[in-house]
Amino acid sequence: MTAETLEQPENSASSESDALQAQESNVRQFVTFIVDDEVFAVDMAPVQEIIRVPDVVRVPLAPLTLDGLANLRGKVLPIISLRRIFGFPERDDDDATRAVVIDLGQPLGFVVDHVASVVGVEIGKIEDVSAIRGTVNTELLAGLLKDAGGHAMIMVLDFGKLIASEFAEISALSRRAESGGRYGDTANEAEKSGDELQLVSFAVAGQEYAITIDDVQEIVQMPEHIMHVPHAESHVLGVMTLRNRLLPLVSLRRMFALLPQDADERSRIVVVTLGAISVGVVMDSVNEVLRVPKTQVDAMPGLLARDGELSEITQICRLDGGKRLVSIISAGNIFRHSAIKEALSTVEKMQDDNAVYATGNQQDDLVEDDEQMVVFRLGKEEFGVPIESVQEIVRVPDELTHVPKAPAFVEGVINLRGAVLPVIDQRLRLGLETVERNEQQRIMVYLFDNVRTGFIVDSVTEVLKIRKDTIEASPHLSGEQARLIARVANLEKQKRIIQLIDPSRLMEGQDMQGLAALAG
């Protein structure tokens, strides 16, 4: 065989390879699946994987088409029923049922009866849906595949449009991802957070103050016993033990030379940190966490700004069109106040040696990795609220007093130590079915705008320290759900998903006005 005859097959193979590559570049891959005897397809590109349908946690205030949230290798995955989206009859899952995981700005799992195959279709053979528009609703279709995968016709679903019709929040994320953003890490979100201050607001002597949330380590209730320190300045209330470390306590009232007042059930200790140093500042009450645009924050006017002992207030934020003014306290300046220095010095004197103090700091470092939550149940689902937001937990009385013309969401009122407490069924607030009263139910009492309100839950199970690295943003399924349940704790090893409620969102706007009138 000559060299010439050897070269010919090589050139021929090269030509065939080029032709094959050109043909492959002209072919699109689709995953085909069945839902109620109808055959559908989705472009392979956004399909991440195909899994068995996992166990789910039901989510209140979400669209009915959402089955719930599942755990997929440590990540929270919304599971959506295509049968419900299409209005097909319900059916139980079987061995063939699968969830097709598609990335639409965030991963979503779509439940299908079974996955048929993966087919390759030449682009020229993908037909437009206009030909069947007169007889079939084509709004959710991206095209038609004919004679593919052994089927005469397969409808290609446009999952972007499908999500837009059911989940407006997820649709917005999808559009954001298409423009280059990513779920939970978008430039817009970063820009927005850079234009806002997040503050913890509190009241002292009828005035409202705030500290940036980054400087607040935690908020705790007044302890039953405070260790008083002889010969300390009047600002220094004493020392308390907080998780095996000594925490000095100072009174903001006394620091600001305001009339003294004994602590009561509304009083709270705001633990302020500067580096590794912490101090507890006693407030009359803690109001809320505020997100304030920086455009509404002004420096303290020059005529009012003061040097030395009373230079803690550095900024003023204007809320409600300027009708509500909140003074922002600088944590750095607080630690320069003589009362704080005295309190820290007192703690140092009470340490046996530096090792004890170091141990306290190590404990503190561990604490910063946890969030302490009160966990309660509604049916089989678990929810959590920050422990500092819960004033108390009481039994549900045999009867609630129903008040004529009370807001519709109020079950009734009870007498709690001489005060009227409006009571709301937490199930109704979350759009769940009500259940008959039973011995396990409890009333969790919160404080909203100085109005104490109770919410009935099925049971309170525990106070749980949850590591911050297990907490992530909840999938955005609806506007109200995203505001009320913004985070979830994904405890993978325990096979638990705890939905974390922001208590400040339980009652807002006109609802709060109705509660205030009722409590009054």
MIRO-40312 format. One record per residue (C-alpha): residue in one letter; x, z negated, y negated. Coordinates in steps of 0.5 Angstrom, whole numbers, plus 500, padded with zeros to 3 digits. Layout:
MIRO-40312
AXZY/...
***
This chain:
MIRO-40312
M500500500/T503502493/A504498487/E498502484/T493501489/L495493488/E493494481/Q487497481/P483491485/E486486480/N483490474/S477491477/A476484478/S478482471/S472487469/E467484473/S469477471/D468479463/A462482465/L460475469/Q462471463/A458476458/Q452475463/E452467463/S453467455/N446471455/V443466460/R439459458/Q439453463/F432450464/V429444467/T422445470/F418440472/I410439474/V405434471/D398435474/D399441477/E402444471/V409447471/F413446465/A420447463/V425444458/D432447455/M437443459/A442442453/P438435450/V437433458/Q442427459/E439425466/I434425471/I432418474/R427414478/V422411473/P425404472/D421397471/V418397463/V417392458/R410393455/V411394447/P405391442/L403396436/A406402440/P402408441/L398408448/T403414450/L409409451/D409406458/G414401455/L422399454/A427400460/N434398461/L438404463/R446401464/G445396458/K441400453/V434400451/L430406453/P423408451/I419411457/I413415455/S408418459/L407426459/R400425462/R397421457/I400425452/F397431455/G390427456/F391428464/P388423468/E392417470/R396416477/D400411480/D408413481/D410415487/D417417490/A417424487/T416421480/R421422475/A423420468/V427426464/V432423459/I432427453/D436426447/L432427441/G436423436/Q435417441/P435417448/L427418451/G425418458/F419422459/V415421466/V413427470/D410428477/H416431480/V422435478/A422442481/S429445479/V434448474/V433455473/G437460469/V433465465/E436471461/I435470453/G431477453/K426474458/I424468454/E417471451/D414468445/V408464446/S404468441/A401473446/I397467449/R395463442/G388465443/T387462449/V391456450/N394451445/T401453443/E403448438/L407444443/L410450446/A417453445/G416459449/L414462456/L418464462/K415469467/D417470474/A422464474/G424459479/G418462484/H413461479/A409466475/M409463468/I412456466/M411453459/V417451455/L415445452/D418443444/F419436445/G421435438/K414437436/L411433442/I414427439/A412429432/S405428434/E406422437/F412418434/A413419427/E419414427/I422418433/S421424430/A424422423/L430420427/S430427431/R431431424/R436426422/A440427428/E439435427/S442434420/G448431423/G446424423/R446419429/Y441414431/G443407428/D449410424/T447414419/A450416413/N443415409/E443408412/A450406410/E448408403/K442404403/S445398406/G451399400/D445399395/E442393397/L443385397/Q441381403/L439374401/V437368404/S432365398/F430358398/A427353393/V429347389/A425343384/G420349384/Q426354382/E428359387/Y435361389/A438365394/I445366397/T448372400/I446372408/D453374410/D455367407/V450363411/Q452361418/E445358420/I439354417/V437347421/Q432342420/M434335417/P437331422/E433324424/H440320422/I445322417/M452318417/H452315410/V460315407/P461309403/H464310396/A462318396/E460321390/S452321389/H452329391/V454327398/L449325402/G453324408/V455327415/M451330421/T454332427/L452339429/R454342436/N460337437/R463338430/L462334423/L458337418/P458334411/L452335407/V451335400/S444335395/L443342391/R438337387/R444333385/M449338384/F445341379/A443334376/L435335378/L431329379/P432326386/Q427327392/D427325399/A427330404/D421332408/E418336413/R420342409/S427341407/R432345410/I440345411/V443351409/V450352413/V454355408/T461358410/L467360407/G473362412/A473357417/I470352412/S463350413/V458345409/G451344409/V447344403/V440341403/M434345400/D427343398/S425349403/V427356405/N423361403/E425368406/V430373407/L430378401/R433385401/V434387394/P436393391/K442392387/T439396381/Q434389380/V440385380/D444383373/A450379372/M448372369/P447373361/G453371357/L449366353/L447362360/A453363364/R457357364/D464355367/G467349371/E462345375/L456349374/S458356375/E455357381/I450362379/T453368378/Q447373378/I439374377/C435378381/R428381378/L423382383/D415383382/G417387376/G421382373/K415376374/R419373379/L427371378/V431369383/S438366381/I444368386/I449362388/S456364389/A458361395/G465362393/N464358387/I460353391/F466351394/R470350388/H465344386/S467337386/A462335390/I463340396/K471338395/E469331396/A465332402/L470336405/S475331404/T470326407/V470330413/E477330414/K478323413/M473322419/Q477326423/D482322428/D487328428/N487335427/A486337434/V479334433/Y478339427/A481345431/T476344437/G470343432/N472350429/Q473353436/Q466351437/D464354431/D467360433/L463360439/V456359435/E457365431/D456369437/D450366439/E443366436/Q438361438/M431363439/V424360441/V422364447/F414365448/R410369453/L404374452/G402376459/K408378462/E412380456/E417375453/F418375445/G423371441/V423368434/P429365430/I429357432/E429356424/S423359423/V419355427/Q416348424/E413345430/I409347437/V403344438/R397344443/V391348442/P385343441/D379344445/E375347439/L377350433/T373349427/H370356425/V370357417/P365362414/K367368411/A374367413/P379373414/A377376421/F384375424/V383368423/E381364430/G379358426/V383352423/I385345425/N387338422/L394337423/R396331420/G391331415/A393338413/V388344414/L392349419/P389356419/V390359427/I391366429/D391369436/Q398372437/R395377442/L390380436/R396380431/L400385436/G394389438/L393386445/E387384449/T385376448/V385371454/E381365455/R384358453/N388355458/E393349458/Q399353458/Q397356451/R401353445/I400354437/M407356434/V407353427/Y410358421/L411357414/F409363410/D409363402/N408355403/V402356407/R403353414/T400358419/G399357427/F399363432/I397362439/V401364444/D400364452/S406359453/V413357450/T418357455/E425355452/V429355447/L435360448/K442362445/I442369446/R449372445/K449377439/D452383443/T446383447/I442384441/E440391439/A435395434/S429396437/P427403438/H422406432/L416407436/S411406430/G412403423/E408397424/Q412395430/A419397427/R417392422/L415386426/I419387432/A426390429/R430388435/V431387442/A435382446/N437386453/L439381458/E442386463/K444381468/Q438377468/K434383468/R430381462/I428384455/I426380450/Q423383444/L425379437/I419378432/D421377425/P416372423/S416374416/R412380417/L407377421/M403376415/E403380409/G400382403/Q392381402/D393377409/M397372406/Q392371400/G386370405/L391365408/A393361402/A385361400/L383358407/A389353407/G387351400/
***
